[in-house]
Amino acid sequence: MLTADVGLRRGDFLLDGSLTARAGETVAVLGPNGAGKTTFVEVLAGLHAIDAGAIALDDATFDDGRAIFVPPNERPVGMVFQDALLFPHLDALRNVAFPLRARGLGRRTAESAARNTLALVGAGELADRRPSALSGGQSQRVSLARSLVREPQLLLLDEPTSALDVAAKSEVRATLASVLSTFGGIAILVTHDPVDAFTLADRIAVMERGAFTQIGTADEIRDAPRTPYAAALVGLNLFRGRITVLEPGVGVIDTGNGEVVAAASGDDATGEVLGLLHPSDVSVHLHRPEGSARNVYPGRIAAIDLGGDRARVRIDSAPALVAELTLGSLSRLGLHPGQEVWASFKAVEVRVVQA
C-alpha cells in the first residue's frame, strides 16, 4: 500500500495532495500542463523532499517532512521519464543492466536479467543497439525495461508517450498495457492524455493547480465529473452552482456566469450541485429559437473541433457551452469561429448530482 500525503511549496506554487494505491493497481495522475503532476511523482521518487505530510510504502516511511528522508537510490522505485534518458555510450542491454551493476551485481547475472526484461517489453531484438539507432518508441521500451529490471515495488511513469509520434505512441501504449496487466507492484502514471489514463489505469486522480480535485474509476468520473476540466475530458458540459426550486420538479442552477434550468427532485434540488449535459443535447441556431427548450442563450462561436463525422462547437455564452453536431449540420448552418449564434437545450437533458 502506498500512502502519499504531500505538501510542497515551490515559489508561488503549492502542491497539496493525498493519494493511496494498492499492489497491482495502476493510478493515472491526469491533469493540464502546470498542474503539478510531474512534481508529485518526483516527490515519490525522492527527487524533492516534502515540506509537510508523509510518504510511505507498506511499513516503510520514505519522507515525513521532518527527520526521515530516504534518498532515491534506496527506494524500491523505478521511474520512466518523458525522455528515455538512456546512456548514449551503452547499448540497450547494458543500459537496462546498469541499475543492477550499480548495486554490485555481476555482469553476467545483470545482463541475463536485462535480456529477460527487454524481452518482457517486446524489445529483445534491440539489445545490441545504441540509443542513436533507436526510434522514440524503441527508446521508451528500453527505458521501461530499465525501470523494471530491479523489480520495483513502485513504478513511476512520467508522461511516457508525450514525446512520441502517433504511431510510436500507440505502440508504447500497447506495451504499457501488457506490462501493467501483470505488474505486481503499484504503478503511478502521469499524463495529460485522457486516452492513456482511460485505457491504462484502474483509477484516475485528476490534479488541478496542485491539488487532487477528483479520484475515481473512469466510469465514476464519466458519470459525475466534479470540475469543468474533468467534464471536458469526458466530453460533458458541467454547471456548478447552487440550485433553487423554480417549480415542482424543476430547479435553477446559478453558476455565477448565467443560470441553467434543470429537472431536479428530492435531495438533488437543494444546495450546491453539479449539472451535467451532453454536447449532443445542445442545439445551435442562427436565430433565437422558438419551442419548448427552457435554456436559450446568445453566444459567439469560439472554436470548432472536427473529429470523425462529428464536430464540437465551443460557444462563448453565459454559461459557456460545447455543442456536438454532425458535419452535415455544421455545413448546413455555415458555422465558423467568431459567428454569433443561439444555443438551446431542454431542462430534462441536464442531469443533477450533489456537488
Secondary structure as a PSIPRED ss2 file (coil, helix, strand):
# PSIPRED VFORMAT (PSIPRED V4.0)

   1 M C   1.000  0.000  0.000
   2 L E   0.000  0.000  1.000
   3 T E   0.000  0.000  1.000
   4 A E   0.000  0.000  1.000
   5 D E   0.000  0.000  1.000
   6 V E   0.000  0.000  1.000
   7 G E   0.000  0.000  1.000
   8 L E   0.000  0.000  1.000
   9 R E   0.000  0.000  1.000
  10 R E   0.000  0.000  1.000
  11 G C   1.000  0.000  0.000
  12 D C   1.000  0.000  0.000
  13 F E   0.000  0.000  1.000
  14 L E   0.000  0.000  1.000
  15 L E   0.000  0.000  1.000
  16 D E   0.000  0.000  1.000
  17 G E   0.000  0.000  1.000
  18 S E   0.000  0.000  1.000
  19 L E   0.000  0.000  1.000
  20 T E   0.000  0.000  1.000
  21 A E   0.000  0.000  1.000
  22 R C   1.000  0.000  0.000
  23 A C   1.000  0.000  0.000
  24 G C   1.000  0.000  0.000
  25 E C   1.000  0.000  0.000
  26 T E   0.000  0.000  1.000
  27 V E   0.000  0.000  1.000
  28 A E   0.000  0.000  1.000
  29 V E   0.000  0.000  1.000
  30 L E   0.000  0.000  1.000
  31 G C   1.000  0.000  0.000
  32 P C   1.000  0.000  0.000
  33 N C   1.000  0.000  0.000
  34 G C   1.000  0.000  0.000
  35 A C   1.000  0.000  0.000
  36 G C   1.000  0.000  0.000
  37 K H   0.000  1.000  0.000
  38 T H   0.000  1.000  0.000
  39 T H   0.000  1.000  0.000
  40 F H   0.000  1.000  0.000
  41 V H   0.000  1.000  0.000
  42 E H   0.000  1.000  0.000
  43 V H   0.000  1.000  0.000
  44 L H   0.000  1.000  0.000
  45 A H   0.000  1.000  0.000
  46 G C   1.000  0.000  0.000
  47 L C   1.000  0.000  0.000
  48 H C   1.000  0.000  0.000
  49 A C   1.000  0.000  0.000
  50 I C   1.000  0.000  0.000
  51 D C   1.000  0.000  0.000
  52 A E   0.000  0.000  1.000
  53 G E   0.000  0.000  1.000
  54 A E   0.000  0.000  1.000
  55 I E   0.000  0.000  1.000
  56 A E   0.000  0.000  1.000
  57 L E   0.000  0.000  1.000
  58 D C   1.000  0.000  0.000
  59 D C   1.000  0.000  0.000
  60 A E   0.000  0.000  1.000
  61 T E   0.000  0.000  1.000
  62 F E   0.000  0.000  1.000
  63 D E   0.000  0.000  1.000
  64 D C   1.000  0.000  0.000
  65 G C   1.000  0.000  0.000
  66 R C   1.000  0.000  0.000
  67 A C   1.000  0.000  0.000
  68 I C   1.000  0.000  0.000
  69 F E   0.000  0.000  1.000
  70 V C   1.000  0.000  0.000
  71 P C   1.000  0.000  0.000
  72 P H   0.000  1.000  0.000
  73 N H   0.000  1.000  0.000
  74 E H   0.000  1.000  0.000
  75 R C   1.000  0.000  0.000
  76 P C   1.000  0.000  0.000
  77 V E   0.000  0.000  1.000
  78 G E   0.000  0.000  1.000
  79 M E   0.000  0.000  1.000
  80 V E   0.000  0.000  1.000
  81 F C   1.000  0.000  0.000
  82 Q C   1.000  0.000  0.000
  83 D C   1.000  0.000  0.000
  84 A C   1.000  0.000  0.000
  85 L C   1.000  0.000  0.000
  86 L C   1.000  0.000  0.000
  87 F C   1.000  0.000  0.000
  88 P C   1.000  0.000  0.000
  89 H C   1.000  0.000  0.000
  90 L C   1.000  0.000  0.000
  91 D C   1.000  0.000  0.000
  92 A H   0.000  1.000  0.000
  93 L H   0.000  1.000  0.000
  94 R H   0.000  1.000  0.000
  95 N H   0.000  1.000  0.000
  96 V H   0.000  1.000  0.000
  97 A H   0.000  1.000  0.000
  98 F H   0.000  1.000  0.000
  99 P H   0.000  1.000  0.000
 100 L H   0.000  1.000  0.000
 101 R H   0.000  1.000  0.000
 102 A H   0.000  1.000  0.000
 103 R C   1.000  0.000  0.000
 104 G C   1.000  0.000  0.000
 105 L C   1.000  0.000  0.000
 106 G C   1.000  0.000  0.000
 107 R H   0.000  1.000  0.000
 108 R H   0.000  1.000  0.000
 109 T H   0.000  1.000  0.000
 110 A H   0.000  1.000  0.000
 111 E H   0.000  1.000  0.000
 112 S H   0.000  1.000  0.000
 113 A H   0.000  1.000  0.000
 114 A H   0.000  1.000  0.000
 115 R H   0.000  1.000  0.000
 116 N H   0.000  1.000  0.000
 117 T H   0.000  1.000  0.000
 118 L H   0.000  1.000  0.000
 119 A H   0.000  1.000  0.000
 120 L H   0.000  1.000  0.000
 121 V C   1.000  0.000  0.000
 122 G C   1.000  0.000  0.000
 123 A C   1.000  0.000  0.000
 124 G H   0.000  1.000  0.000
 125 E H   0.000  1.000  0.000
 126 L H   0.000  1.000  0.000
 127 A C   1.000  0.000  0.000
 128 D C   1.000  0.000  0.000
 129 R C   1.000  0.000  0.000
 130 R C   1.000  0.000  0.000
 131 P H   0.000  1.000  0.000
 132 S H   0.000  1.000  0.000
 133 A H   0.000  1.000  0.000
 134 L C   1.000  0.000  0.000
 135 S C   1.000  0.000  0.000
 136 G H   0.000  1.000  0.000
 137 G H   0.000  1.000  0.000
 138 Q H   0.000  1.000  0.000
 139 S H   0.000  1.000  0.000
 140 Q H   0.000  1.000  0.000
 141 R H   0.000  1.000  0.000
 142 V H   0.000  1.000  0.000
 143 S H   0.000  1.000  0.000
 144 L H   0.000  1.000  0.000
 145 A H   0.000  1.000  0.000
 146 R H   0.000  1.000  0.000
 147 S H   0.000  1.000  0.000
 148 L H   0.000  1.000  0.000
 149 V C   1.000  0.000  0.000
 150 R C   1.000  0.000  0.000
 151 E C   1.000  0.000  0.000
 152 P C   1.000  0.000  0.000
 153 Q C   1.000  0.000  0.000
 154 L E   0.000  0.000  1.000
 155 L E   0.000  0.000  1.000
 156 L E   0.000  0.000  1.000
 157 L E   0.000  0.000  1.000
 158 D E   0.000  0.000  1.000
 159 E C   1.000  0.000  0.000
 160 P C   1.000  0.000  0.000
 161 T C   1.000  0.000  0.000
 162 S C   1.000  0.000  0.000
 163 A C   1.000  0.000  0.000
 164 L C   1.000  0.000  0.000
 165 D C   1.000  0.000  0.000
 166 V H   0.000  1.000  0.000
 167 A H   0.000  1.000  0.000
 168 A H   0.000  1.000  0.000
 169 K H   0.000  1.000  0.000
 170 S H   0.000  1.000  0.000
 171 E H   0.000  1.000  0.000
 172 V H   0.000  1.000  0.000
 173 R H   0.000  1.000  0.000
 174 A H   0.000  1.000  0.000
 175 T H   0.000  1.000  0.000
 176 L H   0.000  1.000  0.000
 177 A H   0.000  1.000  0.000
 178 S H   0.000  1.000  0.000
 179 V H   0.000  1.000  0.000
 180 L H   0.000  1.000  0.000
 181 S H   0.000  1.000  0.000
 182 T H   0.000  1.000  0.000
 183 F C   1.000  0.000  0.000
 184 G C   1.000  0.000  0.000
 185 G C   1.000  0.000  0.000
 186 I E   0.000  0.000  1.000
 187 A E   0.000  0.000  1.000
 188 I E   0.000  0.000  1.000
 189 L E   0.000  0.000  1.000
 190 V E   0.000  0.000  1.000
 191 T E   0.000  0.000  1.000
 192 H C   1.000  0.000  0.000
 193 D C   1.000  0.000  0.000
 194 P H   0.000  1.000  0.000
 195 V H   0.000  1.000  0.000
 196 D H   0.000  1.000  0.000
 197 A H   0.000  1.000  0.000
 198 F H   0.000  1.000  0.000
 199 T H   0.000  1.000  0.000
 200 L H   0.000  1.000  0.000
 201 A C   1.000  0.000  0.000
 202 D C   1.000  0.000  0.000
 203 R E   0.000  0.000  1.000
 204 I E   0.000  0.000  1.000
 205 A E   0.000  0.000  1.000
 206 V E   0.000  0.000  1.000
 207 M E   0.000  0.000  1.000
 208 E E   0.000  0.000  1.000
 209 R C   1.000  0.000  0.000
 210 G C   1.000  0.000  0.000
 211 A E   0.000  0.000  1.000
 212 F E   0.000  0.000  1.000
 213 T E   0.000  0.000  1.000
 214 Q E   0.000  0.000  1.000
 215 I E   0.000  0.000  1.000
 216 G E   0.000  0.000  1.000
 217 T C   1.000  0.000  0.000
 218 A H   0.000  1.000  0.000
 219 D H   0.000  1.000  0.000
 220 E H   0.000  1.000  0.000
 221 I H   0.000  1.000  0.000
 222 R H   0.000  1.000  0.000
 223 D H   0.000  1.000  0.000
 224 A C   1.000  0.000  0.000
 225 P C   1.000  0.000  0.000
 226 R C   1.000  0.000  0.000
 227 T C   1.000  0.000  0.000
 228 P H   0.000  1.000  0.000
 229 Y H   0.000  1.000  0.000
 230 A H   0.000  1.000  0.000
 231 A H   0.000  1.000  0.000
 232 A H   0.000  1.000  0.000
 233 L H   0.000  1.000  0.000
 234 V C   1.000  0.000  0.000
 235 G C   1.000  0.000  0.000
 236 L C   1.000  0.000  0.000
 237 N E   0.000  0.000  1.000
 238 L E   0.000  0.000  1.000
 239 F E   0.000  0.000  1.000
 240 R E   0.000  0.000  1.000
 241 G E   0.000  0.000  1.000
 242 R E   0.000  0.000  1.000
 243 I E   0.000  0.000  1.000
 244 T E   0.000  0.000  1.000
 245 V E   0.000  0.000  1.000
 246 L E   0.000  0.000  1.000
 247 E E   0.000  0.000  1.000
 248 P C   1.000  0.000  0.000
 249 G C   1.000  0.000  0.000
 250 V E   0.000  0.000  1.000
 251 G E   0.000  0.000  1.000
 252 V E   0.000  0.000  1.000
 253 I E   0.000  0.000  1.000
 254 D E   0.000  0.000  1.000
 255 T C   1.000  0.000  0.000
 256 G C   1.000  0.000  0.000
 257 N C   1.000  0.000  0.000
 258 G C   1.000  0.000  0.000
 259 E E   0.000  0.000  1.000
 260 V E   0.000  0.000  1.000
 261 V E   0.000  0.000  1.000
 262 A E   0.000  0.000  1.000
 263 A E   0.000  0.000  1.000
 264 A C   1.000  0.000  0.000
 265 S C   1.000  0.000  0.000
 266 G H   0.000  1.000  0.000
 267 D H   0.000  1.000  0.000
 268 D H   0.000  1.000  0.000
 269 A H   0.000  1.000  0.000
 270 T C   1.000  0.000  0.000
 271 G C   1.000  0.000  0.000
 272 E E   0.000  0.000  1.000
 273 V E   0.000  0.000  1.000
 274 L E   0.000  0.000  1.000
 275 G E   0.000  0.000  1.000
 276 L E   0.000  0.000  1.000
 277 L E   0.000  0.000  1.000
 278 H C   1.000  0.000  0.000
 279 P H   0.000  1.000  0.000
 280 S H   0.000  1.000  0.000
 281 D H   0.000  1.000  0.000
 282 V C   1.000  0.000  0.000
 283 S E   0.000  0.000  1.000
 284 V E   0.000  0.000  1.000
 285 H E   0.000  0.000  1.000
 286 L C   1.000  0.000  0.000
 287 H C   1.000  0.000  0.000
 288 R C   1.000  0.000  0.000
 289 P C   1.000  0.000  0.000
 290 E C   1.000  0.000  0.000
 291 G C   1.000  0.000  0.000
 292 S C   1.000  0.000  0.000
 293 A C   1.000  0.000  0.000
 294 R C   1.000  0.000  0.000
 295 N E   0.000  0.000  1.000
 296 V E   0.000  0.000  1.000
 297 Y E   0.000  0.000  1.000
 298 P E   0.000  0.000  1.000
 299 G E   0.000  0.000  1.000
 300 R E   0.000  0.000  1.000
 301 I E   0.000  0.000  1.000
 302 A E   0.000  0.000  1.000
 303 A E   0.000  0.000  1.000
 304 I E   0.000  0.000  1.000
 305 D E   0.000  0.000  1.000
 306 L E   0.000  0.000  1.000
 307 G E   0.000  0.000  1.000
 308 G C   1.000  0.000  0.000
 309 D C   1.000  0.000  0.000
 310 R E   0.000  0.000  1.000
 311 A E   0.000  0.000  1.000
 312 R E   0.000  0.000  1.000
 313 V E   0.000  0.000  1.000
 314 R E   0.000  0.000  1.000
 315 I E   0.000  0.000  1.000
 316 D E   0.000  0.000  1.000
 317 S C   1.000  0.000  0.000
 318 A C   1.000  0.000  0.000
 319 P C   1.000  0.000  0.000
 320 A C   1.000  0.000  0.000
 321 L E   0.000  0.000  1.000
 322 V E   0.000  0.000  1.000
 323 A E   0.000  0.000  1.000
 324 E E   0.000  0.000  1.000
 325 L E   0.000  0.000  1.000
 326 T E   0.000  0.000  1.000
 327 L H   0.000  1.000  0.000
 328 G H   0.000  1.000  0.000
 329 S H   0.000  1.000  0.000
 330 L H   0.000  1.000  0.000
 331 S H   0.000  1.000  0.000
 332 R H   0.000  1.000  0.000
 333 L H   0.000  1.000  0.000
 334 G C   1.000  0.000  0.000
 335 L C   1.000  0.000  0.000
 336 H C   1.000  0.000  0.000
 337 P C   1.000  0.000  0.000
 338 G C   1.000  0.000  0.000
 339 Q C   1.000  0.000  0.000
 340 E E   0.000  0.000  1.000
 341 V E   0.000  0.000  1.000
 342 W E   0.000  0.000  1.000
 343 A E   0.000  0.000  1.000
 344 S E   0.000  0.000  1.000
 345 F E   0.000  0.000  1.000
 346 K C   1.000  0.000  0.000
 347 A H   0.000  1.000  0.000
 348 V H   0.000  1.000  0.000
 349 E H   0.000  1.000  0.000
 350 V C   1.000  0.000  0.000
 351 R E   0.000  0.000  1.000
 352 V E   0.000  0.000  1.000
 353 V E   0.000  0.000  1.000
 354 Q E   0.000  0.000  1.000
 355 A C   1.000  0.000  0.000
